[in-house]
């Protein structure tokens, strides 16, 4: 019976992963909309008390205690070298699980959860790569709006000494 359950459970997990592949949580920074693949997202919380930790990059605001788990938080505005904004009631933290790391992204507001099929995503333009475009893995088109799809591993890996590459 256990083998049967494991086979069904494995099949179900594959179906869930397939259905999540095209799903993105979108959020706003100023007037720009960004998307994160929903498979990374564990939860969305309001802004929390942040404990400052010295000697971190300026965009790492510090750490929060989320139900006993210590999580570093990044202000995505500062990561993209935008002007810092006052946090308000719409500011939130998107808690992500990326490989073995749990991390929070501070964003202006969450916009939606939507499907963006691969055929609606194009490569970012290479001609004018500015600093934060290297963190954009694609540009999604939804009706009349554009969503910049983030590469979360690159976004938190560079400048923080974190590598997600598999050792050979």
C-alpha positions as CSV (number, residue, x, y, z in Angstrom):
1,X,0.0,0.0,0.0
2,X,2.9,2.4,0.8
3,X,4.4,2.0,-2.7
4,X,1.0,2.8,-4.2
5,X,0.7,5.9,-2.0
6,X,4.3,7.0,-2.9
7,X,3.6,6.6,-6.6
8,X,0.3,8.6,-6.4
9,X,2.0,11.2,-4.2
10,X,5.0,11.6,-6.6
11,X,2.6,11.9,-9.5
12,X,0.6,14.6,-7.7
13,X,3.8,16.5,-6.8
14,X,4.8,16.5,-10.5
15,X,1.4,17.8,-11.5
16,X,1.6,20.6,-8.8
17,X,5.1,21.6,-10.0
18,X,3.9,21.6,-13.6
19,X,0.9,23.8,-12.7
20,X,3.1,26.2,-10.7
21,X,5.7,26.5,-13.4
22,X,3.8,29.3,-15.2
23,X,2.5,31.0,-12.0
24,X,4.1,34.2,-10.7
25,X,3.5,36.4,-7.7
26,X,3.8,40.0,-8.9
27,X,4.7,43.0,-6.8
28,X,5.3,46.7,-7.3
29,X,8.4,48.9,-6.9
30,X,7.4,52.4,-7.7
31,X,5.5,52.1,-11.0
32,X,7.3,48.9,-12.1
33,X,5.8,45.4,-11.8
34,X,8.1,42.5,-11.1
35,X,7.3,38.8,-10.9
36,X,8.7,35.9,-8.9
37,X,7.9,32.3,-9.7
38,X,5.4,31.2,-7.2
39,X,7.4,28.0,-6.4
40,X,9.8,30.2,-4.4
41,X,7.1,31.9,-2.3
42,X,6.3,30.5,1.1
43,X,4.2,33.4,2.4
44,X,3.6,37.1,2.4
45,X,3.7,39.1,5.6
46,X,3.4,42.7,6.7
47,X,6.5,44.6,7.5
48,X,8.1,43.4,10.7
49,X,10.5,44.8,13.3
50,X,13.9,44.5,11.6
51,X,17.0,44.0,13.6
52,X,20.0,45.7,12.1
53,X,23.1,43.5,11.5
54,X,26.4,45.4,10.9
55,X,28.7,44.9,8.0
56,X,26.1,43.8,5.5
57,X,25.4,45.4,2.1
58,X,23.2,48.4,2.4
59,X,20.2,46.6,0.7
60,X,20.2,43.9,3.4
61,X,18.1,45.7,6.0
62,X,18.8,43.1,8.7
63,X,16.9,40.1,10.1
64,X,13.4,39.3,11.3
65,X,12.2,36.7,13.7
66,X,9.4,34.8,11.9
67,X,7.8,32.3,14.4
68,X,11.2,31.5,15.8
69,X,13.1,31.4,12.5
70,X,15.7,34.1,11.8
71,X,15.3,35.4,8.2
72,X,17.5,38.0,6.5
73,X,15.5,40.6,4.6
74,X,16.5,42.6,1.5
75,X,14.9,45.9,0.5
76,X,14.4,45.2,-3.2
77,X,14.2,48.9,-4.0
78,X,17.7,49.4,-2.6
79,X,18.9,46.2,-4.3
80,X,17.9,47.9,-7.6
81,X,19.5,51.2,-6.6
82,X,16.2,53.0,-6.4
83,X,15.4,55.6,-3.8
84,X,14.5,54.3,-0.4
85,X,10.8,54.8,0.5
86,X,9.1,55.0,3.8
87,X,7.5,51.7,4.7
88,X,3.7,51.9,5.0
89,X,0.7,49.7,5.4
90,X,1.1,48.4,1.9
91,X,4.7,47.5,2.3
92,X,5.2,43.8,2.7
93,X,7.8,41.1,3.0
94,X,7.6,38.2,0.5
95,X,9.2,35.2,2.2
96,X,11.0,33.0,-0.2
97,X,12.6,29.6,0.0
98,X,15.5,29.4,-2.4
99,X,17.3,26.0,-2.2
100,X,18.2,25.8,1.6
101,X,17.9,29.6,2.2
102,X,14.9,31.3,3.5
103,X,14.9,35.1,2.8
104,X,12.5,38.0,2.8
105,X,12.1,40.6,0.0
106,X,10.7,43.9,1.1
107,X,8.5,45.3,-1.6
108,X,6.2,48.3,-2.0
109,X,3.1,46.1,-2.4
110,X,2.0,42.8,-3.8
111,X,0.0,43.1,-7.1
112,X,-1.3,39.7,-8.0
113,X,-0.8,36.0,-8.6
114,X,-1.1,35.2,-12.3
115,X,-0.2,32.7,-14.9
116,X,2.4,33.8,-17.5
117,X,2.9,31.0,-20.0
118,X,6.4,30.6,-21.4
119,X,5.3,31.7,-24.9
120,X,4.4,35.1,-23.3
121,X,7.9,35.6,-21.8
122,X,10.7,37.1,-23.9
123,X,14.4,37.4,-23.2
124,X,15.4,40.8,-21.7
125,X,17.2,43.1,-24.1
126,X,21.0,42.7,-24.0
127,X,21.9,46.0,-25.6
128,X,21.4,48.2,-22.6
129,X,22.1,46.1,-19.5
130,X,22.0,48.3,-16.5
131,X,22.9,47.2,-13.0
132,X,19.6,45.5,-12.1
133,X,18.8,44.0,-15.5
134,X,21.2,41.2,-14.8
135,X,18.7,40.0,-12.3
136,X,15.9,39.9,-14.9
137,X,15.4,36.5,-16.4
138,X,12.6,37.5,-18.8
139,X,9.9,40.0,-19.6
140,X,6.3,38.7,-19.3
141,X,3.4,40.2,-21.3
142,X,0.0,40.1,-19.7
143,X,-2.7,41.9,-21.7
144,X,-1.5,45.5,-21.8
145,X,1.1,45.3,-19.1
146,X,4.7,44.2,-18.7
147,X,6.1,42.2,-15.8
148,X,9.8,41.9,-15.3
149,X,10.5,38.3,-14.2
150,X,13.3,38.1,-11.6
151,X,16.0,35.5,-11.3
152,X,15.9,35.1,-7.5
153,X,19.1,33.1,-7.2
154,X,21.1,35.8,-9.0
155,X,19.4,38.5,-7.1
156,X,20.4,37.2,-3.7
157,X,23.6,35.4,-4.7
158,X,25.8,38.1,-6.1
159,X,27.2,40.6,-3.6
160,X,26.1,38.4,-0.7
161,X,28.6,35.6,-1.1
162,X,25.9,33.0,-1.8
163,X,26.3,30.5,-4.6
164,X,23.5,28.2,-5.7
165,X,25.7,26.3,-8.2
166,X,25.9,22.6,-7.7
167,X,29.4,21.4,-6.8
168,X,30.9,18.9,-9.3
